[in-house]
Amino acid sequence: MLADRLKTLAPSSTLAVQAKARELRARGVDVISFGAGEPDFDTPERIKDAAVQAMRRGQTKYTEVGGIPELRAAVCAKLKRDQGLDYTPAEILVSCGAKHTLYNIATALLNPGDEVVVPSPFWVSYPEQARLLDAVPVPVETREASGFDLDPARVRDAITPRTKLIVLNSPNNPTGAVFSRAALETVARLAVEHGLWLVSDECYESLTFDGRHVSIASLGPEVKARTLVVNTCSKAYAMTGWRIGYAAGPRDVIRAMTDVQSQVTSNPSSIAQWAAVEALSGPQDDVAKMAGEFDRRRRLIIAGLNALPGMSCVMPKGAFYAFANVSGLFGRTWTHGQTRTTLKGSLDVTGFLLEAARVAVVPGLDFGSDAHVRLSYATSDALITEGLARMKAAIATVS
C-alpha cells in the first residue's frame, strides 16, 4: 500500500498538459501548446561553453552538498548587484532547481498542522509541498481588478496562531502580477509582528516589464532576517533542464536545509553548477534581449485574448504567462461526435480547446481559480497568432 500522504497529492497539471500535447504530437496531431513554463530560447553559448570546459577540466565529481564555493559566491554577487542584498556564501544553498529549493525550505521549517499562507492564484506546487509535510495551505485571494496584486488585508485576516510562513511569488506564476512595494511593505510588517517566515520566490525577477521588481528581503534588516529568497537559473538564462536553483537566508535555516539536502540528493550536478557560475557572473545581455522579446509577445497575446468572445485577460506585468478569464464561456454547449458537453469550469474549457482547437492550455483550477486558464507565451509569434486563430474558430462553434 502507498503512503497515506499520496491520497491527497495532486500531480503537476502543467507537466500533465505538456505530456498530453507530446502524446498527441507523437500520434501525428498538430497541437499548439501554451502549457510550457520554460523559455523557448536556447541556453546562451557562453554558458554551454562553460559546462564543456568544466567537463574537460575533470569537474565531474561530487561537490559540497550546498554548492561549489565559486557558485555560492556568484549568487552573493548577483543578489548584491540586482537587489542590493548582502549575503555571505554560508547563507546560500544551491539545489536541483528552485522546486527542490522550496521543498528543502518546507521540510526545514514546517511541522504537521502548521499553516502556510499562499496568495491565490498560486503556483501549483506550493500547497502540494505543504500537504506532503502534513502542513495546511491557506489560500488568500487576490483580485483580478487589481491585476492580482497582493492584498495585505486578506493576508492579515488569514493569520492564526498556527501560521508559520507566508509564500510570496512576484512576478507571479500564473497571473504575471508584480506585487506592489506598498503591499509588500505591509505584509513584511505583519511577518515581523507575528514572528512569521517569508518565502520570496523570485524566479521570474528578470522578466519584470511594468514597474520594478522589489525583493521583500530588501525592506529592512528585520524583514531580511525572516526571509528566504529563492531564485533559479532556469528562467533568466533558459536553463530549465540544467536544474539549478538557490536560496539565500539566515545561516541556521540554510544549514538545516543543507542537512536535509545531504540526505536526499546531495549536490546538484557539478557541470550545471559551473555553467551557473558563468550565467550569473558573465555578461547579462542575453537576459535583457530575452525579456524584451517576451514583453513584445505579451502585448500580442493579450490583445488577441481580449478579442475572443467569452474570454478576457488583464495585462500581466511580469513572467511569461497570461491568466485568461474564461467564465464568459461557461454555460455554452460544445458538440463533439455524438456527445454534447456544457462548459462549466476550467477543466471543461481546457478539454474543449485541446479537442476542438488543438490548443493546449493549463486549467486554472489547480492554480486556485476555476474561472481562468493559463497560457504561456514563451513561444513564437507565429504559433501565438495561429493558436489564437484556432481558439477563435473553435469558440464560434459553441452554442
Number of C-alpha atoms within 10 A of each C-alpha: 3 6 6 9 11 11 8 10 13 13 13 13 18 20 14 13 21 18 13 15 23 15 13 14 13 10 8 9 12 13 19 21 25 25 27 21 21 18 21 13 14 10 19 14 9 14 21 20 13 20 22 16 15 18 15 10 9 9 16 13 10 13 16 14 19 26 26 21 15 14 25 25 18 20 27 21 20 16 18 13 11 13 15 13 17 15 19 15 20 18 20 29 29 31 29 21 21 23 21 18 26 27 20 24 21 21 18 18 15 19 15 12 16 19 24 28 24 22 25 20 26 25 20 20 18 19 24 19 20 23 21 18 17 16 22 23 22 19 18 21 19 20 12 15 8 11 18 21 22 28 20 20 12 14 21 15 9 16 20 12 8 12 22 23 24 23 20 24 24 27 28 29 25 29 33 27 29 27 26 16 17 11 15 21 17 16 23 25 14 17 22 16 9 13 13 19 22 26 23 22 25 22 24 24 24 19 24 24 21 13 12 15 22 19 24 26 25 16 16 11 10 14 22 23 15 21 27 27 24 24 27 28 25 23 22 25 22 20 25 18 12 19 21 26 25 27 28 29 23 18 17 11 20 23 18 16 24 26 16 18 25 14 9 10 12 19 22 24 19 20 20 23 29 23 25 29 22 18 26 20 14 12 10 12 8 15 17 13 11 19 19 15 13 24 21 12 19 23 13 15 23 20 15 18 22 16 14 17 14 15 18 20 22 21 21 26 25 30 31 30 28 28 29 22 23 24 19 13 22 16 14 15 15 20 14 11 6 5 7 10 14 17 22 16 21 26 20 17 24 23 18 24 20 22 14 19 21 21 25 26 26 29 27 27 18 22 24 20 18 18 21 29 29 25 26 25 29 23 20 14 15 8 14 22 13 14 22 19 15 17 20 18 13 19 21 10 12 17 11
